[in-house]
Amino acid sequence: MKGGFKRVLVPVDGSATSAVGLRAALQLARLLKARLRLVHLGTTIPPARRKGEGMTRQELLAAMRERGQRLLEGQASRCRARGVRTDTALRIALAGRPAKAVLAEARKWGADLIVMGTHGRRGLRRVVLGSDAEQIARQSPVPVVLVRR
């Protein structure tokens, strides 16, 4: 690889699993003097504002965007406080596989490494539940580091 790993993409969703991946990516970025891009896929539907109250599509997308931006800025602030150049990307989707969105962002940004946490499921659980991490690792145009939770 010419020039080493200088652009590291990290999917984050606020879970303990993504936190494990982010910690590893932060260590690598500091060691390699690389830039991080934190990407959040706004695919989680936030709870309605009050029990029983529905949301329009626009309200739902706005709530997902707001939640995602808060998460990204909080995570990015922590990375910057540790001296790592960090930027963010938010992708909102009500349907589709997260792996496709992560790979699209990696290509768009020109990432040369993807680091992410994984549950490390095996056997039937992995087959039944599927694994976005596994799909990313198989289809990625760049190396992928999977950090097991």
C-alpha positions as CSV (number, residue, x, y, z in Angstrom):
1,M,0.0,0.0,0.0
2,K,1.5,3.3,-1.1
3,G,1.8,5.8,1.7
4,G,0.3,3.6,4.4
5,F,-3.1,4.0,6.1
6,K,-3.9,7.7,6.2
7,R,-7.8,7.7,6.0
8,V,-9.5,5.4,8.4
9,L,-13.3,5.0,8.2
10,V,-15.1,4.0,11.4
11,P,-18.9,3.2,11.5
12,V,-20.4,4.3,14.9
13,D,-23.8,3.9,16.3
14,G,-23.4,4.5,20.0
15,S,-23.4,0.8,20.9
16,A,-20.7,-0.9,23.0
17,T,-19.7,-2.9,19.9
18,S,-19.0,0.3,17.9
19,A,-17.2,1.8,20.9
20,V,-14.7,-1.1,20.8
21,G,-14.1,-0.4,17.1
22,L,-13.7,3.3,17.7
23,R,-11.2,2.8,20.5
24,A,-9.1,0.6,18.2
25,A,-9.4,3.0,15.3
26,L,-8.4,5.9,17.6
27,Q,-5.2,4.0,18.7
28,L,-4.3,3.2,15.1
29,A,-5.0,6.8,13.9
30,R,-2.7,8.2,16.6
31,L,0.0,5.7,15.8
32,L,-0.2,6.1,12.1
33,K,-1.0,9.9,12.2
34,A,-4.1,9.1,10.2
35,R,-7.3,11.0,9.8
36,L,-10.6,9.4,11.0
37,R,-14.0,9.7,9.4
38,L,-16.8,8.6,11.7
39,V,-19.8,7.5,9.8
40,H,-23.2,7.0,11.3
41,L,-26.0,5.3,9.5
42,G,-29.3,6.8,10.7
43,T,-31.2,3.6,10.4
44,T,-32.6,3.4,13.9
45,I,-36.1,4.8,14.2
46,P,-36.3,7.0,17.3
47,P,-39.2,6.5,19.8
48,A,-42.2,8.8,19.2
49,R,-42.1,12.0,21.3
50,R,-45.0,10.8,23.4
51,K,-46.5,7.3,23.8
52,G,-49.1,6.8,21.1
53,E,-48.0,9.8,19.1
54,G,-46.9,9.1,15.5
55,M,-44.5,11.0,13.4
56,T,-44.7,12.1,9.8
57,R,-41.9,10.9,7.4
58,Q,-40.3,14.4,7.6
59,E,-40.4,14.4,11.4
60,L,-39.0,10.9,11.5
61,L,-36.1,11.8,9.1
62,A,-35.4,15.1,11.1
63,A,-35.3,13.2,14.4
64,M,-33.0,10.6,12.9
65,R,-30.7,13.3,11.5
66,E,-30.7,15.2,14.8
67,R,-29.9,12.1,16.8
68,G,-27.2,11.1,14.4
69,Q,-25.6,14.5,14.4
70,R,-25.5,14.5,18.2
71,L,-23.9,11.1,18.3
72,L,-21.3,12.0,15.7
73,E,-20.3,15.3,17.2
74,G,-19.9,13.7,20.7
75,Q,-17.7,10.9,19.3
76,A,-15.7,13.3,17.1
77,S,-15.1,15.7,20.0
78,R,-13.5,12.8,22.0
79,C,-11.3,11.9,19.1
80,R,-10.2,15.5,18.5
81,A,-9.5,15.9,22.2
82,R,-7.0,13.0,21.8
83,G,-5.2,14.8,19.0
84,V,-6.7,12.9,16.0
85,R,-8.0,14.8,13.0
86,T,-11.6,13.7,12.7
87,D,-14.6,14.5,10.5
88,T,-18.0,12.9,10.2
89,A,-20.5,11.7,7.7
90,L,-24.2,11.0,8.4
91,R,-26.3,8.8,6.1
92,I,-30.0,8.5,6.7
93,A,-31.8,5.4,5.3
94,L,-35.1,3.9,6.2
95,A,-34.3,0.7,4.3
96,G,-31.3,-1.1,2.9
97,R,-28.3,-2.9,4.3
98,P,-25.9,-0.9,6.5
99,A,-22.9,-2.7,4.8
100,K,-23.8,-1.1,1.4
101,A,-23.9,2.4,3.0
102,V,-20.5,1.9,4.8
103,L,-18.9,0.7,1.6
104,A,-20.3,3.6,-0.4
105,E,-19.0,6.1,2.2
106,A,-15.6,4.4,2.1
107,R,-15.4,4.7,-1.7
108,K,-16.7,8.3,-1.7
109,W,-14.2,9.5,0.9
110,G,-11.3,7.5,-0.4
111,A,-10.7,5.5,2.8
112,D,-7.7,3.2,2.8
113,L,-8.8,1.3,5.9
114,I,-12.1,0.5,7.7
115,V,-12.1,-0.3,11.4
116,M,-15.2,-1.5,13.1
117,G,-16.4,-3.5,16.1
118,T,-18.2,-6.8,15.7
119,H,-20.3,-9.1,17.9
120,G,-18.2,-12.1,16.8
121,R,-21.3,-14.3,16.2
122,R,-20.6,-17.8,15.0
123,G,-22.5,-20.7,13.5
124,L,-26.3,-20.6,13.2
125,R,-26.7,-17.2,14.9
126,R,-24.4,-15.6,12.3
127,V,-26.3,-17.4,9.4
128,V,-29.7,-16.4,10.8
129,L,-28.9,-12.8,11.8
130,G,-26.4,-12.0,9.1
131,S,-23.3,-9.9,9.7
132,D,-22.8,-6.5,8.3
133,A,-19.2,-6.6,9.5
134,E,-18.7,-9.9,7.6
135,Q,-20.3,-8.4,4.5
136,I,-18.1,-5.3,4.7
137,A,-15.0,-7.4,5.1
138,R,-15.9,-9.6,2.1
139,Q,-16.8,-6.7,-0.3
140,S,-14.5,-3.9,0.8
141,P,-12.1,-2.5,-1.7
142,V,-9.7,-1.7,1.2
143,P,-8.5,-3.6,4.2
144,V,-10.9,-4.1,7.1
145,V,-10.0,-4.5,10.8
146,L,-12.7,-6.2,12.8
147,V,-12.4,-5.8,16.5
148,R,-14.4,-8.4,18.5
149,R,-16.4,-7.2,21.4
